[in-house]
């Protein structure tokens, strides 16, 4: 980042600031004791070749105006963080760079460490690695905010970029050696706590040292930070990014001390190309930790392919436009009108793109495959069952009248999850119905049928849209039926969204609505007990409908559907015991509400999908999403998913 009028201006190409290390000499032999423990070039390349191409963004949640508001306890916002990192994953990003505030650590080191660990958890669930930035010389505002402070933060000034942003640890402390022992404890403690955490991809110790007219006065603290971090023995590489060509001494030491070479480049594609070539001369992996300023000539269509071609890691500035107001430019003053062209950022606060063509370009260049329907047939509440080497699929059908009426239950089958053969209607109101035949207020439709196979036959859990659940049993052991109702005289319950769960001991449970559950009688003739509601630790229910229970690696998972910001998601909570207690609910499959989970022939887990909101990759068609279950028991989608 660069504050107009605050940074020492670097090399200029046209009207663009180019953060290069042109003219730097190779590291000197007298580079000090910190350099002796610097990674060799071979170590750096070995680390880098094991990483995917790092394509990411600098992240501040839209509800935070600076790093204090980001990390202090009262304003830390995991809900917004989770939502926005989910959007980033959908775009195709796999890493993010985040700034940490020394002052928050000084007054609440345990709390900050816990919150940062929680942030890493959220990012990891979305497949996003993290680059922590511990120190920062950038100050913005009118007048510039040169010192951080606790409590409620100053409201952003209208029309100005980052007017509430503060440095870390603050400009006075940079040269006040009496404070350094505390800064040392911060750097050593923070790096030490996460030194072997594979969620941290590398450490960017000091952002733009020398900014805010500090110049070489920041050099001693930068050198000390490398030494302190080395003493923590991190398994990740260390770096500080070259950002200003005029800071010759600073830049030389950055390169001498960094395990991997990093730089900032707010420029057009030719300036970017030159910066990359300059930095590659050092014979180490090269990463651009800040780029993308539209008014400086940055362009996704030209710049991102250049990064990809050279396998240069890259982190654009900004994701969701919010309280940092980085859609304004460096030179914009208080009261500036809303810009026609955004300087930074990709998304509005509701997740819609500032420029959809840019998001499409990122997805195309990164190579994000789009989730596609299994076949083109209107269907909701997709369910897939594997039995005797064959996959069977069902769901709500009868478009366009399915909210009011439909004929019954349809099934498809496949040998490979790719080619699907329709088996047609296997149960209809007119031919097979008993109590379900009645029409209530013009309604008579089967919703959300689920197919299960156990005890040598197929079972269909279902509900009718006017309220009432039931279970059908195939009398032939075949998916085609015919089916009879286990309770033909009336519904099992008066609600909706029925499912079945069979535990390892053979006991079968009826699951429905928002997580209610009851054990079936051994002969499957009805419920053996009163239903109970399974609740997560952090909400009244996991979701309001679409309940489904499955078991993986000895752990129980309850998924339900829930609307959030007009998006229909799959929420999940898990427990070591069927009856709980269950942990916190979390968003597992974005836009994936009313799904179920199944294992394929190879034992890989999948989630079904159908798309129930305008932001989904497609609407009301059957789909599937590969998922993994992490070491901590979190369900997480895998690409291709968007």
PAFI-861302 format. One record per residue: residue in three letters; x, y, z of N, C-alpha, C, O in turn. Coordinates in steps of 0.05 Angstrom, whole numbers, plus 5000, padded with zeros to 4 digits. Layout:
BEGIN
ALAXYZXYZXYZXYZ...
REM end
This chain:
BEGIN
UNK501749765000500050005000501850255000504050235009UNK500850464990502350714989500550944994498450974981UNK501251115013499651355018500751585001503051655003UNK499051704985500051924968501052154986499652245004UNK503452244980504652464996505952365021507252515035UNK505652105028506751995052509251815046511051805063UNK509251685023511451515017513751665004513351884992UNK516151545006518351654990518051554962518251304958UNK517651724943516851644916519151484903521451564905UNK518551254891520551084879520851144849520151364840UNK521850944835522250974806519551014793517550914802UNK519551174771517051234757517251154728519251224715UNK515251004718515050934690512451054681510250964689UNK512551264664510051404657508951534682510351684695UNK506451464689505251564713505051354735503651404755UNK506351124731505950904749508350874768510650894759UNK507850824793509950764812510750474809509050294811UNK513350424806514350154802516150084825518250214829UNK515449884841517049814864519049594856518449364857UNK521349684847523449494837525849504854526149684872UNK527649314850530249324863532449364843534649264846UNK531849514822533849564801536349684813536249874829UNK538649584804541149694814542149574840544249644849UNK540649384851541549264876543949074870543948934850UNK545849084888548048894886547248634899545448634916UNK548648414893548148164906548648194936550048384944UNK547548014953548048034982551048034988552547884976UNK551748205007554648225014555448005032553747885046UNK557947945033558947735050558947815079558947655098UNK558748085084558848185111556048245121555548425137UNK554148095111551348165116550448105144548048115148UNK551948055164550848035191549947755198549547585181UNK549647705224549147435234546447325226546047085223UNK544447505221541747415213541947265187540547065183UNK543647365169543847255142544846965143544246805125UNK546546905163547746635164545646425167546146195159UNK543346495177541246295180539046335159536946205160UNK539646505140537846535117537746275102539746135099UNK535446205091535245965075537145985051537546205040UNK538145755043539645755018537645784995535245734998UNK538645854971536845864948535645594942533345574934UNK537145374947536045104942533745054961531744934953UNK534045124987531845095006529445244998527145154999UNK529845494989527645664981526145544957523645544956UNK527645454937526345334914524945074921522845014910UNK526144914938524844664946522244724959520244584954UNK522144924977519545004989517645104968515245024968UNK518545274950516745404931515545194911513145214904UNK517145004902516144814883514044624894512544494879UNK513944604921511844444933509244584937507244464944UNK509244844932506745004935505245024908506444994887UNK502645054909501245124885501945414877503245554892UNK501345484853501645774845500045944864497645914867UNK501446114879500146284899498746514885500046704875UNK496146514885494546734874492546824895490646674901UNK492947064905491347144928490847444929490847584909UNK490347534953489447804958490247894986490647735003UNK490448154989490848275015488048315028486248425015UNK487748215052485048195064484748355089486348335108UNK482748535089481648655112478648625110477448705090UNK477348505130474448475127473048735123473948945133UNK470848735109469548985102468549145126467949385124UNK468349005149467349135174469549265190469049365212UNK472049245181474349355196475649585180476049565156UNK476249805194477550035181480550025184481950175170UNK481549855202484449835206485049565220483249415226UNK487549525227488349275239487449245268486949025277UNK487149465282486049445309483249355309482449185324UNK481549475291478749395289478549115279476648965285UNK480449025262480548755252480848555275479448355276UNK482748615294483648405312482848435341482948235356UNK481948675350481248695378478648545384477048505366UNK478348455408476248265415473448365408471748215398UNK472848625414470148725411469248745382466948755376UNK471148765364470448805336471348585317470848605293UNK472748385327473448155311470848025300469047975316UNK470747975274468147915261468447655245468647665220UNK468347425258468747165244466547105224467046965204UNK464147205228461947155209462547295183462347165162UNK463347545183464047685159466547565146466647535122UNK468447495162470947375152470247115137471247075115UNK468646945149467846695136466446745110466946615090UNK464546925110463046985085464847095063464647005040UNK466647275070468247405050470447215040471147225016UNK471547055057473546855048472246645030473446535012UNK469746585035468246415018467946524990468246384970UNK467446784988467246914962470046904948470146854924UNK472146944964474846924952475346654940476446624918UNK474646454955475046174945473446134919474546014901UNK471046234919469446194895470646334870470346244848UNK472046564875473346704853475646544842476246544818UNK477046394860479346234852481846294867483946174861UNK481746464888484146524904484746294923482946154932UNK487346254928488146044946489846134970490845974985UNK490246404972491946504993491246794999490146934981UNK491846895023491347175030493547275048494847125062UNK493947535047495947675064494447855083492648005075UNK495047825109493547975130495548125148497648015155UNK494748365157496448525174495548485203493148475209UNK497448445221496948405250497848655264499748785256UNK496548725287497148965301498548905327497548775345UNK501049015330502648985354501149075379501248945400UNK499749305378498449415401496349225412495949205436UNK494849095395492848895404494248675418493248575439UNK496548585407498048375421499048465448498748315468UNK500048705450501148815475499048805498499748745521UNK496548865491494548885512492848635514491348605534UNK493148445495491548195497492847985480491747895460UNK495247905488496847715471495447445468495347335446UNK494347345490492947085488490447105471489946925454UNK488947315474486547355458487147385429485847265412UNK489247545422489947585394490847315382490047255360UNK492447165397493346915387491046725381490946585361UNK489146715400486746555396485146645372484246475356UNK484746905368483247005346484646955319483446885299UNK487346975319488846925295488646625288488346555265UNK488746455308488446165303485646105292485345935274UNK483646245302480946215291480846305262479546185245UNK482146535257482246625229483546415211482546365189UNK485746295220487046085204485145855199485145745177UNK483545785219481645565216479645635194479045475176UNK478545885195476545965175477845965147476645855128UNK480146075145481546085119482045805108481745745085UNK482945625126483645355118481145205108481245045089UNK478845255121476345125112475745205083474445055068UNK476645445075476145535048478445475029478545575006UNK480445325039482745265022484645495017485945514996UNK484745685036486345925033488545935054488045925078UNK491045945044493345975062493646265070492546445057UNK495346325090495446595102498346685104500146535112UNK498846935096501447075100501047285121499747495115UNK502147255145501847465166503947685161506247625154UNK503047935165504848165165504848275193502648355203UNK507148295206507248365235507748655240506748765260UNK509248785223509949075227509249225202509149105180UNK508749485204507849645182508349935187507650035209UNK509450075168510050365171507950545158508150785159UNK505950435145504050595130502150745148501050635167UNK501851005143499851165157498251325137499351415117UNK495751365143493951505125492251695141492451705166UNK490551845128488752025141489452325138491452385126UNK487852485149488152775148487552895175485252955181UNK489652935192492452885188493052585190491352425198UNK495352495181496052215181495852095209496652215229UNK494851845211494551705236497151555240497551335229UNK498951655257501651545259501951345283503951205284UNK499951345300500151165324497551005327495351115325UNK497750745332495350585338494250645365495650745383UNK491750575370490450615396488250415398487250305378UNK487550355423485550145428482750275430482450515430UNK480750105431477950195434476750255407477550165386UNK474550415409473150485384474950645366476250835374UNK475050575341476850705321475450935307472950945305UNK477051125299476051365285474551275260475551115245UNK472251395256470651335232472151425207473351635207UNK472051275186473351355161472351625151469951685153UNK474151785140473352035129472151995101473251855085UNK469852105096468552065069470452155047471652375048UNK470651985027472252065003475152005004476652054985UNK476151885027478951835030479551535033478051395046UNK481751445021482651175025483951135052485651295060UNK483150935067484450835091485051055111487151055123UNK483251245114483751475131484051395161485051555177UNK483151155168483351075196485650875201485950775223UNK487150815180489350625182491550725200492250955199UNK492650545216494950615233497150415230496750185223UNK499650505235501950325232502050125255500450125274UNK503949935253504549745274507549725276508849635256UNK508849795298507749845324506850145328505950215349UNK507250315308506950605310509650725305511750615311UNK509650955292512151075283514051155305516551145301UNK513051235328514851305351516551055360518851085365UNK515150825361516550595371518650485352520450345360UNK518450565327520450465307523250545315525150385311UNK523550785326526250875333526650895363528850975372UNK524750815379524950815408525850545418524150365422UNK528450515422529550255429528650155456528849915462UNK527550325473526450245498523950065495523349905512UNK522650095472520249935466520949665453519349485453UNK523349655442524149425426523949155440523148955428UNK524649135466524348875479521448765477520948525475UNK519548945479516748865476516048775448514648585443UNK517148925428516748855400518048585395517048425380UNK520448545407521748285403519948055414519747845401UNK518848095437517047885448514647835429513847605426UNK513648045418511448025399512247855374510947665367UNK514447935362515347795337516047505343515147325330UNK517747465364518647195370516247025379516046785372UNK514547135396512246985406510246915384509246685383UNK509647095366507747045346508746845325507446655318UNK511246895316512446705297512746435310512246225298UNK513646435335514046185349511446025352511445775350UNK509246155358506746015362505845875336504645665338UNK506345995313505445875288507745785270507445765246UNK510045735282512445675267512245425249513645405229UNK510645235257510444985242507544935232506844715225UNK506045145232503245135223503045145193503745355181UNK502044935180502044935151499845105139499645135115UNK498245235157496245425147497645695141496545855126UNK499945745153501545985147503545905125505045725128UNK503346055102505045975079507746105080509745975074UNK507946365088510546495093510046735110507746825114UNK512146855121511947085138512947335124515247335114UNK511347545122512147805112512447985136510548095146UNK514948015146515348125172514748415175513748505196UNK515148575154514948865157513948985131515348965110UNK511549105131510549225107511549505103511349675121UNK512749545080513749815071515249965093514550195099UNK517349845104519049995122520150235109521150225086UNK520150465122521050715111518850885100519251115092UNK516350775098514050945089513451155110514651155132UNK511651335104510851555122513251735128513551835151UNK515051765108517451935111519451825132521051985142UNK519251575139521151455158523851405145525951415158UNK523951335119526451275106528051065120527050865130UNK530751105121532550905132532350895163533550715175UNK530851065176530451045205529150785212529350695235UNK527650665193526350405199528150165194527449945201UNK530450215182532249995175533149825199533049585197UNK533949945221534849785244532649605255533149375262UNK530149705256527949535266527449305247526849085255UNK527549365221527149145201529248925205528648695205UNK531849015207533948815211533548655237533848415237UNK532748795258532248655283529948455281530048235292UNK527848535266525548355263526348095250525347875258UNK528148105230529047855218530547685239530047445240UNK532247805255533647655275531847535295532147295303UNK529847685305527947575324526347345313525947135326UNK525447375288523847165275525546915271524546695275UNK528146945263529846715260530146565286530246315286UNK530246705308530546565334528146385341528446205356UNK525846445329523546275333523546025315521845855318UNK525546005297525945765281523445685265522545465267UNK522345875249519945805233520645605211522845615200UNK518745435205519045255182518045375156518345255135UNK516945625158516145775134518345985128519746075146UNK518646065103520646265096519746545106517446605111UNK521846715109521446995117521947185093523547115076UNK520547405093521047605072520247875082518647905101UNK521248085069520148365070520248465041522248415027UNK518148595033517848655004519148924997518649125010UNK520648914975521749164963519349324952517649214938UNK519249574959516949734951517550004940515850134928UNK520050104943520750374935523650374925525450324941UNK523950424899526650404887528650604898531050564895UNK527750814911529651014921530950944948532851064956UNK529750744961530850664988533050454984532650214989UNK535350544974537450354965538450184987538649934984UNK539150305010540250145032538149955043538749715049UNK535750045046533549885056533049645037532849415046UNK532949695011532449484992534649274992534149034990UNK537149364994539349174994539148985018539448745015UNK538449095041538248925065535748745063535848515073UNK533548835052531248665048532048415032531348195040UNK533448455010534148234993536148045008535947805006UNK538148165022540048005036538847835058539847615063UNK536747925070535547785093533247605086532547425101UNK532047645063529647495056530247215045532147185029UNK528647015053528946745042527846735014528946604996UNK525546865010524446894983524147194977523747354995UNK524547264952524547554944521647634939520147504925UNK520847854951518147954947518248254941520148394948UNK516148354928516048634920513148724916511348564915UNK512848984914510249114908510449244880512549344873UNK508249234866508349344838505549454830503849304821UNK505149714835502749844825503449984799504250224799UNK503149844777504149944752502749804729501049634733UNK503349884704502249754681503949494675505849444689UNK503049344655504249084651507149094643508648914651UNK508149294629510949314622512649374646514849274649UNK511649554664513049604689513149354706515149304719UNK510949204706510848954722512848754711514348624726UNK512948734684514848544671517748614679519348434685UNK518348864678521148954685521748894715523948804721UNK519848944732520248894761520748594766522548524781UNK519148424752519548134756522348054747523647894760UNK523248154723525848074713528048174732530048034737UNK527748414743529748524761530048334786532248274794UNK527748254796527848094821528647804816529647674834UNK528247704793529047424787532047404786533047174788UNK533447624782536347614781537647504807539947424807UNK536147514829537247424854537147124858538147014877UNK535946984838536146694838534346554859534946324867UNK532346694868530546584888527646604879527046764860UNK525846454891522946494884522146784888523046914906UNK520446884870519547154870516547164874515047024861UNK515647344892512847364899512147664900513547824912UNK510047744887509048014888506848034909504647934904UNK507448154931505548154954503548384953501648384968UNK503948574935501848784930501948864901504048914890UNK499548864889499248974862496249034858494648984876UNK495549134835492849194826491849464836490549484857UNK492549674821491449934824490650024796492250094780UNK488050034792487050074764488050334752488750344729UNK488050544768488850804758491850824753492751014740UNK493350634763496250624758496850454734499250424726UNK494850334721495250174697494949874701495249724682UNK494449784726494149494731491649394716489649534713UNK491849144706489649024691489748724694491848594690UNK487548614702487448324707487948164681489347954683UNK487048264659487248114634490148094624490947904611UNK491848294631494648284622496548194645498448054639UNK495948284669497948234691497747954702499847824707UNK495347844706495147584718496447364700497747184710UNK496047374673497447184657500447204659501846994657UNK501547444663504347474666505347344691507347204691UNK503847374713504547244738504446934734506246784743UNK502346844721501946554717504146434700505146224706UNK504846574679506946474660509546434675510946234670UNK510246614692512746594707512546454734514446434749UNK510146364740509446234766510346424789511546334808UNK509646674786510246874806507846894824505646964815UNK508246844850506046884869505147174869506747354865UNK502547214872501547494870499147534889497447354892UNK499147764901497047844920495948114913497348314917UNK493548124902492348384895491648534920491348414941UNK491448804918490448954941487448954941486149054922UNK486248844962483448874967481748644957482348534936UNK479548594972477648394963474848524963473648574942UNK473748574987471148684990471348984999472749045018UNK470049154984470149434991468649495016466249415018UNK469949625035468649665061469749915075470050125062UNK470249885101471050115117473850225111474550445119UNK475450065097478050185089477750365065479550535060UNK475550345050474950525028477150535007477850754998UNK478250305000480450304981479550304952481150254934UNK476950364948476150434920476950714913477050784889UNK477550884934478651144928481651124923482850924930UNK482751324909485551314902487351444924486251584941UNK489951404922491751514941491451824943491551934965UNK491051954921491052254921488252364928488052614932UNK486252204931483552314937483452434965484552324984UNK482152664966481952814991479252785004477352684991UNK479052865029476552845043474352985027474653205017UNK472052845024469852955009469852894979468052984964UNK471752734970471852664942469352504935468352344951UNK468252544910465852394902466552104897468952034894UNK464551934897464951654891466351614864465451734845UNK468451464863469951444838468451274817467151084823UNK468751364792467551204770469150944766468050734759UNK471850964770473550734768474750684796476050854808UNK474250444807475450374832478450344830479550244811UNK479850444851482750414852483550124859485050004844UNK482450024881482849744890480149604892478049714886UNK480249354903477949194910476549064886476649164864UNK475148844893473748684872470748674876469248664857UNK469848674901467048614907465748834924467048964940UNK463148864920461549024938460948864963461548624964UNK459948994984459548855009457448635008457448455026UNK455748634988453848414985454948184968453547984962UNK457448204961458747984946458648014916459847854901UNK457048204906456948244877459548384867460748534882UNK460248324843462848424832462648714824460648794812UNK464748874829464949144819464949124788463549284775UNK466448944777466548894748466448594743468448464746UNK464148484736463948194733465848084712466747854714UNK466648244693468648154673471348094685472747914677UNK472048254706474548204720474547934735476347774733UNK472347884749472047634763472147394744473447194749UNK470747424721470747214701473547174690474346944685UNK475047384687477847364677479547214697481147044689UNK479247284723480847144743480246844743482046674743UNK477646774741476946494741477946354716478746114718UNK477946484694478946364669481946324670482946114663UNK483346524680486246514680487346324701489146164696UNK486046334725486846144746486145864738487545674746UNK484045834723483145564715481145444734481245204740UNK479345614744477245514762475045384746473645524731UNK474745114748472644994733469945044746469745054771UNK467945094730465245144741463844884748464044684733UNK462444894770460644674777458444654756457144854750UNK458044414745456044374724453944174733454543994749UNK451444194723449443994729450243724719451643694699UNK449243514733449743244723448143184697449143044680UNK445843294695444243284671442143504671441643614692UNK441043564649439243794646436343704650434943654631UNK435543704675432743634682432143794708433643774727UNK429943934708429244094733428943914757427343724757UNK430443964778430443794802431443954825433344104822UNK430243914848431144044873431743824893430943594890UNK433243894915433743714937435043454928434043234935UNK437243474913438443244901439343044923440543114943UNK438842784917439742574935440942354918439842284897UNK443242244926444542014912445141794932446141844954UNK444541544923444941314940446641114923446041064900UNK448640994935450340784923449440514934449540474958UNK448740334916447940064924448839864903448239894879UNK450339664912451339444894452739554869452239464847UNK454339764873455939874852454440054832455640134812UNK452040124839450440304821449540544838448740524861UNK449640784825448741024838445841074830445141044806UNK444241154849441441224844440941514853441941594874UNK439441664838438941944843435942004844434441894827UNK435142164863432442254864432342544875434442654883UNK430042664876429642934886426843034879425242884868UNK426343274886423743394881423543454851425243584839UNK421443354838420943404810418143524805416743574825UNK417443564780414843674774414743964766412644084766UNK417144074759417244354749415244394726415144214709UNK413844614725414044854741412044864764411845064779UNK410444644768408344654789409144524815407544484833UNK411844464818412644294841412144424868412044274888UNK411844684869411144804895408344724904407744714927UNK406644674884403844614890403244314886402144184904UNK403844214862403143934855405343804839406843934824UNK405543544842407043374823405943094823404043034838UNK407042924807405942654804406942454826405442284834UNK409442494835410442304854413442314855414642524858UNK414742074853417642054857418941924833418141714824UNK421042054822422541954800425341874809426441994828UNK426541684795429241584801430841564776429741484755UNK433441624777435441574756437641394766437941374791UNK439041264748441341094757443741144739443441224716UNK446141084750448641134736450740934746450740864770UNK452540854729454840694737457240854745459040754758UNK457241114737459741274740459341564749461241714748UNK456941634757456241914765456342104742456142354746UNK456642004717456742184694454342144675453042334667UNK453841894667451641834649449341724665449641524680UNK447041854662444741784679442441684662441841794641UNK441241464671438941334657436441374674436441294698UNK434341484663431841514679430441254682430041094664UNK429541204707427840974713424941044714423240874717UNK424341304712421641394711420441424739421841434759UNK417741444739416241474764416241204778415241004767UNK417141194803417140934818414940934839414340724850UNK413741174844411541194862409841434854410941644848UNK407241394852405441614845403141634865402441444878UNK402041874867399741914885397441734876396241604893UNK396841744850394441604841394641304843392641174850UNK396941184837397240894837397940784864396940574872UNK399740924879400840814903400140954929400640854951UNK398841184927398341344951396241234969394441094960UNK396441294995394341225014393341485027391741635015UNK394441555050393641805063394642045047393542265050UNK396642015030397842235015396042334993396542554982UNK393942184986392342264963390742514967389842644947UNK390242584992388642824996389943074986392443094985UNK388343264979389243524970388543734991386243754999UNK390443894999390044095020390644365009392944425001UNK388644535007388944804996390244804969391944974963UNK389444614952390544584926393344464924394544464903UNK394444374947397144264948397143964949395643844965UNK398743834933399343554935401843494919401743434895UNK404143504932406643454919408543314938408543364962UNK410243134927412343014943414743194942415643274920UNK415743254965418143424967420543264978420143094996UNK422843314968425443214979425442924985426142845008UNK424742744966425042464972428042384974429742494959UNK428642204992431342104996431341804993429641665005UNK433241694978433441404974435741294990437941404990UNK435241075005437240945021437040645016434940535009UNK439340505021439340215017440540085042442840135049UNK439039925055439939755077437939535082435739545072UNK438739335098436939105103436038975077433838865076UNK437738985057437238835032435138965014434238834995UNK434439215019432439345001432739645002434439755017UNK431239784985431240074983429040195000426840085003UNK429540425011427640575028427540865017429640975011UNK425240975015424841245007423641405029421241365037UNK425141595041424041785060422942025044424142105024UNK420642135052419342335036417742515054417342465077UNK416742735042414742895056412843005035413443015011UNK410443075043408543215026408443505033408943585056UNK407943665013408343955016406344085035406844315044UNK404143955042402244085061402943995089401544075108UNK405143845093406043775120405443485126403143405128UNK407543325129407243045135409542885123410242925099UNK410742715139413042555130412442255130410642165144UNK413942105115413541825114415941675103417941805094UNK415841415103417941245092416741025076414740895084UNK417740975052416840765034418940545033421340605034UNK418040295030419840065027419339925001417039864993UNK421539864986421339704962420739414969422239294985UNK418739304957417939034963419538824948419338584953UNK421138914928422638734911425638754916427138594905UNK426538944932429338994935430639144913433039184912UNK428939244894429939394871429139684874427139754886UNK430839864863430340154865427740224850426440424858UNK426940064830424540124815421940064831419740144823UNK422239924853419939854869418639594859419939434847UNK416039564864414239754876414739804906416039654920UNK413540034916413940124943411340114959409240164948UNK411640054985409340065003410140245026412540265033UNK408240375038408740555061409040405086407340225092UNK411040465103411340325128409140395148408640245167UNK407840625143405640705160403440815142403141055139UNK401940635130400040725109397640885119396141005104UNK397140885146394841015156395241315162393341455170UNK397741405159398141695165401141755166402741575166UNK401842015169404642095169406042015195404841985216UNK408641995192410341945216410542195234410342175258UNK410742425221410742675235409242875218408642825194UNK408643105229407043305214408743515201407643715192UNK411343475199413143685188414143595160412843435146UNK416543695152417543645125420443545126421643535147UNK421443475103424243415098425143175114426543195135UNK424442935105425042685119427642565109428342585085UNK429042425127431542295120431842055138430442025159UNK433741875131434341645147437341625153438941705136UNK437941535177440841485184441041215197439641155216UNK442841045186443340775198446040785210448040825196UNK446240735237448740745251450240475248449140285237UNK452740465257454340235254453239985268453739765260UNK451540025289450439795303447839695290446539515301UNK447139815267444739725252442239875260440239845246UNK442240035281439840185289439340405267441140525257UNK436740445261435940635241434540865254432840825272UNK435141115246433941355258432541515236433441525213UNK430341635245428741815227429642095234429442185257UNK430542245213431442515216429742695199429142625176UNK428942935209427243105193427343395201428543465222UNK426143565184425843845188428543985194430244005177UNK428944075219431244235226433244085244434744215259UNK433143825243435043665260433643505281434943415300UNK431043465279429643285297430342995290430642935266UNK430442825310431342555305429942365325429542435349UNK429242125316428141915333428941645322429141615297UNK429341445339430041175330427541035319425341055330UNK427940895297425840725286425640465302427540375314UNK423240355302422940085312424539885295425039945272UNK425339665307427039475293425739375267427139315248UNK423039345268421639245244420939465224419539415205UNK421839715230421339945213418440015209417640125189UNK416739945229413939995226413140275237410840355234UNK414940405250414340675261416540755280418540615283UNK416240985293418241095311418040965338415840905348UNK420440905350420540775375420740965399420640875422UNK420941225393421341415415420441695405420041745382UNK420241875424419542145418421942285405424142255414UNK421442445384423742585371425042795390423642905407UNK427542835385429043045399430543215378431143125356UNK431043465385432443645367435443655374436143695397UNK437043595353439943625356440743915351440144025331UNK442144035371442744315369445744365368447244215382UNK446644555353449544635353450044805378448244895391UNK452644855383453345005407452845305404452545445423UNK452645405379452645695374450145795361450046025352UNK447945635360445545725347443245545357443645325367UNK440645645353438345475362438145215346437045025356UNK439145225321439044985304441245005284442345215279UNK441944775271443944785250442844925226444345075213UNK440344885219438945015198436044965201435144805217UNK434345105185431545095190430144865176427844805181UNK431544735157430344515142432544345129434844405131UNK431644125116433443955101435443805118437743765110UNK434543695141436443565159437443295147435943145134UNK439943245152441242995143443542925162445043105169UNK443742675170445842585188447542375173446442195160UNK450142395176451942185166454242165186454742325203UNK455841945182458041885200460541845184460541705164UNK462741965193465341935179467541935200467642105217UNK469341745197471641715215470741715245472041835262UNK468541585250467541555277466141795288465541805312UNK465642005272464442255281461742295267461542225244UNK459842405281457142455270456942735260457942925272UNK455742765237455343025224452443075218451042905207UNK451443305227448743395221448843635202450043835208UNK447643605179447443825160444543915157442743755158UNK444144175154441544295149441844525130444044635127UNK439744615119439744845101439045095117437445095136UNK440245325109439645575122440045805102442045795087UNK438345995102438746235087440446435102440146465127UNK442446555089444046765100444646965078445746895057UNK443847215083444147425062442947345036444147395015UNK440647215037439047135013440446914998439746854975UNK442446785010443746554998443046305014442846315039UNK442746075000441745835012444045635015444845514996UNK445045605040447445465045446945195060444945165072UNK448945025057449044785074450644845099453044905097UNK449444825122450744865148451244595161449644405158UNK453444565175454144305187455144355216456444555222UNK454544165234455744145260456343855265455043685253UNK458143795282458943515287459343455316459543635333UNK459343195322459643105350460842825350460742675331UNK462042755373463042485377460842285383461242045382UNK458442395390456242225397453742315381453442555375UNK452142115374449742185358448042395371447042575358UNK447642365397445842545411447142805421445942965434UNK449642835414451043075421452743045446452942825457UNK453843265456453443545446454843595419457043485414UNK453643755403454743835377456344095380455644265396UNK458344125364459944365364458544595348456244575342UNK460044805343458945035328458144945300459344785287UNK455945065291455245035263456945215246457845425255UNK457445135221458945305203457945255175456545055169UNK458645435157457845415129459645205116462045255114UNK458444985106460044775094460144795064462244785052UNK457744815051457644835022456045075014453545085018UNK457345275004456045524996454045474974454645334955UNK451645594976449445554957448545264956446945194938UNK449445104975448844814974446744714993446744485001UNK444844895001442844815020441144585010440744534986UNK440044435029438444185025440043995008439143914986UNK442243915018443943715005444043465023442843455044UNK445543265014446243045030449042955022450043045001UNK450342795038453042705033453142405029451742255041UNK454942325010455142035004458041974996459542144988UNK458741714999461341624990461141484963459241334959UNK463141524946463041394920464441114922465141024944UNK464740984900465840714900468740704910469640494920UNK470140924908472940944918473141044946475341084956UNK470841084959470941174987471241474990471641575012UNK471041634968471241924969468542044976466441954966UNK468542254992466042385000465142594980466842734969UNK462542614977461342804959458942934974457742814991UNK458243174965455743304973454043334948455043394926UNK451443294951449643354928449143654928449843804947UNK447943744906447644034902445244074883444743904866UNK443844304886441844364865441544664859440544724837UNK442444834876442445124870439745254874437945234858UNK439545384897436945504904436945804907435045924918UNK439145934899439146224900440446344876441946194862UNK440046594869441046704844444046704842445146724820UNK445546684865448446694864449646414859452046394856UNK448046204859449045934855450145904826449246044808UNK451945714822453045674795450945594775451245664751UNK448845464784446545394767444145364785444445354809UNK441745364773439345354788437745104782437245034759UNK436844974804434844754804435444544783433844464767UNK437944444785438844214769440544034787441744144806UNK440643774783442243604801445243634797446143654774UNK446743654818449643684817450943554841449543474860UNK453543524839455143404861457643564864458743674845UNK458743574889461143714896462943534913462043424933UNK465443494905467243344921467843494947468143734946UNK467943354969468643474994470743305008471143075003UNK472243445026474043295043473243355072471943545078UNK474143175089473643205118476343245130478043055131UNK476843485141479543555151480143415177478443285189UNK482643445186483543315210481843395234481443235253UNK480943645234479343735257476343675254474743765269UNK475643525233472943445229471143635214468743625216UNK472443815199470844015183470343915155472143795142UNK467843945146467143875118467744115101466944345106UNK469244065079470244285062470044205033471043985025UNK468844365016468744304987471444304974473244454983UNK471844154954474244144938473644244910471344214901UNK475544354895475144414867474444164851475543954858UNK472844184830471644434820469244514836467244364836UNK469244744848466944854860467045154859469145264863UNK464745274854464645564852461845654859461345894859
REM end
